[in-house]
Amino acid sequence: MQERIQKILAQAGYGSRRACEEFIVARRVRVNGKTAELGQKADPAVDRITLDGKPLPKTERLVYIALNKPRFVLSTVEREDDDNRETVIDLVDVRERVYPVGRLDLESEGLILLTNDGDLANRLTHPRYGHEKEYRVLVARRPDEEQLAAWRRGVVLEDGHKTAPARVFFSEPQGKGAWIKVVMGEGRKRQIREICAQLGLPVVRIVRVRIGSLRLGTLKSRAWRFLSEEEVEELKNPEKTGDGGRKTENRRKTGDGGRKTEGGKRRRRESESSTFGKRRKIPK
């Protein structure tokens, strides 16, 4: 099947589409011996495409895998020679060379997407696209509203970076601690742990439950599955879905993401009105 050359290069792992367009403009790409032009299409199964004189690797089928990463498994492709710990790649059985999209630190768990689609990987990790990640965070003591409000506004990290505003809600009590729901569009290294440390909320567990429209669901720890065509399409075209993958039909009807009641008033979105997400009084 013919695709634009920059898309073929991106899917082969050479960078974002924009970066691959620059390769074409710089006349570094050839198709069947002729210099490629921006906007040109080719079929990698038929045409010989080269970058700097080197042919693209043999085209593999594109693979998309959802994995429930357990704690103490590395979210990397390779390990050091003297490191015997498992990686996420050890947990899946596919012949294609896949890569994790967005890492989880060693002690965190939950949803990881593995794929060999470089174009989609770039879209899911680049800040300009703003794909949300949702986490359930268990802390050892119950947060007060002031702590949650500070998190929502943004916290200055040790390196001087102020985190972007996030949606943060008390979820449910757990012994002397509590589960917190966190939805954010950025993901710096150990960001949640550093924020919690600054707010005086010792972290017990961090579980990622959503990447964009893709949800962890009932997938058990260490288990994995292939994504459906619909799930892949929703990740590639997030404008067709609302927050968390909900269809935007109701948004178009009301213009603000809510739904009208019989009296004409708008209901709050699910993330703010459900038991899980509602900003409610925190039990002592």
N, C-alpha and C positions, 0 to 999 in steps of 0.2 A: 504494500500500500504506500502510495506517495505521501510524503509529509514535507513541510518546510525544512530546509537543511538545518537551520538553527535549532529546531525542535529535535531533529534526529541527533545532533551533537549533544544537546542537553540531556536527552534520555540515555545517551551513552556515557554520561558522567563527566562531561567536559566543562560543566559549569552551568550558570543560569542561561536563559535564552538571550538575555542582553549581552552577556559575555561572549556567547557563541556568535551573535550577530557581529561583534567586533572582530572575531576571527575572519569572518567572511569579508567585511569591509577592508580588512588588512590584506586580503588576497592570499590568505594562508590555506584556504580550503579549495579543493578541486573535486570535480565530479567527472568520472570517466576521462581524466586527463585534462579537462578544461577548467579554468578558473571559475569558481562558483560566484553567483550574484545574489545579492540580498533579495529575499522573496522567492528564490528558486526552489522548486520541489524536486525530491528524488525518492527512490525506493531503495532502502538499504539492503533489501534482499536481492536486488537486481543490479543496482548501480555500484560502482567502485568509488567510495568517498574517502578522501585522504585529508589529513590535517598535518601541515608541515611535512608532507611527503609520506606520512605514515598512515596506513589504512586503519579505519575504525575496526575495533574488535568485532568478531562475529556477533551478529545480532541475536540476543537472547529474548525469550518471551519475557514480557514485563510481569513481575511478581509483586503482589501486595499482601503482606501478612500482618495480622494483629497478634501480639504476644503479651501475655500477662507475666511480666518480669517479677521474679521473687527477689527478696532481699539478698544481698551478698552475691549477686550475679552481676558481672561487669557488662555495661551497655556499650561495649566496643566490639570491633571486628577482630582485633588481634590482641594478644597479651604478651607481656615480657617473657623471655625464655625461661626465667626461673619462677614464673607465676603459674601456679596450677589451678587457679580459680576458674570457674566456668564463665563463659561469655554468653550473650544472648544468641550468638550464632550457633553455639553448641546445642541449643534447645530446639532448633528447627531442622527439619530434614528436607532440604530442597537442593537441587544441583546448581541452581543459579547463584551467583555471588550477590548477596543482598547486604544492605547496610542499614543500621538503625537511623531513624529520622528523629532527632531530638533525644538527647540522652537523659537518663535518670541516674542520680548518684548511687553509689554502692548500696547504701542503706535504704533507698527509696524503692518502691515497688509499683506495679500497675502497668498501664497500657504503653506499649512501644510499637511503633509501626516499622516494619522491615520491608525494604523495597530495593529494586535496582533501577527505578525510574528517577533519574537525576533531576529532571524537570520538576516533578511533583515534590521531591525532597527539598528543593530550593524554595518552592512556594510555601511549604509548610514551616520552614525555619526562618525565612527572611522577614524581618520586622515590618517591612512595608505592606505585607499582605495581612498582617494582624490576625492570624489564626489563633483562636482561643485554646487554652489548655485549662482543664478543670481538675482540681485535686480535692481529695478528702484528707484533712490533716488532723491527727489526733495529738492534742497537747496535754501536758500533765496537770495543768491547772485551768480553771474556767476563765476565759477572757471576759473583761468588762467592755462596755460599749465604747469607752474611750480608746482602748487598745485596738478594737476592730475599726473604729473610725480613722485612727492614725494609719492603719494598714491600707484602708481604702484610699486615703489621700495620696499615699506614697511615702516611702521611708528612704532616707539617705543611707546608702551602704558604706562600708569601710573604704571603698575605693572612690567615694565621692559621688557615685551615680545615684540619682534619685529614681526610685522605681515608679513606673507609670501607675496611674490609678487602677485599682482592681476592685472586683466585686467580691466582698468577703462577708460571710454570714455565719452566725452561730447555728449549728445544725442540731446536735443533741448531746446531752450529758453522757459521760462515760466515767463512772466512779467519781473521783475528785477532779477529773479532767473533762475534756469535751472534744467532740468532733467539730471541725470548722470546714465550711465549703469555701474554696478559693477558685475564682475564675479570673485568668489574666491573659494578656496578649503578648507578654514578653517572657523570656525564660533564661535568666543569667545563671551561671554556675552557683549552685547551693543557695539560690536566692531566698526560697521559703525558709530554710533553716536560719539564715542570717537575719531575716526580718523577725522571726519568732524570738531569736536570741536578744535582739534589741528591745523587743516589746516585753521581755520577761516571761515568755511562754515556752517552756521546755518541750521540744518535739519528741513524741513517742513513735509516730508512724506518719509517713507520707505516701499516699496512694493516688496515682494519676488515673482518672476514670474517663477522661475524654480528650481527644485531639481534634479540634475543629468539629466536624459532624460525626466523627467516629467515636463510638462508645465502647468501654470495656465490657459492659453487660455482665453476663454470668460466666464469662471465661475464667476458668480456675487457674490458680497459680501454676506456672510452668507450662500451661497449655497454650496452643496457638491455633490459628485458623486462617484460611485465605479470605480476603475481602470479596464481597459480591461486586458485580459490575455496577450496581446502583451506588454502593458505598464509595467506590473509586470515583465515579462521576460526581458525587456530592463533594468529595475532597478537592477535585479539580475545578469545580465550578461552585464555590461557596455562595456566590450571589444568588443562587437558586434556592438556598435554604436560609433559615433564620438562625439565631443563636442556638447552638447545640444540635443543628441539623433539622429544626422544625421548618416546615414549608412556610413560605412567606405569604400565603393567601390571605391570612388575617391581617398582616401588616398592610397589604395593599388596600384592604377594605377600610381601615381606620387611619392609616397614614402614620401611626406611631407605635406599631408593634403590639397593640392591645386589641381587645375585642369589645364591641358594644354590648351593653346589657339592654333589657327591654326598656329601661328608662333613658337610654341614650348615653349613659355614663360608660366610661372605658374601664375595663378591668385591668389590673396590673398583670404583667407577664408572669408566666409560671415561675421563673427564677426568683421573683420577689413575693409571690403570694402563696407558694406551697409551704407545707410544714418544713421542708428541707431548707428552703431559701429565705423564708420570711424573716425580716428583722424584728425579732420579738424579744421580750424581756428574758434575760438570761437567769435561769434558776440558780439560787445560792446553794 
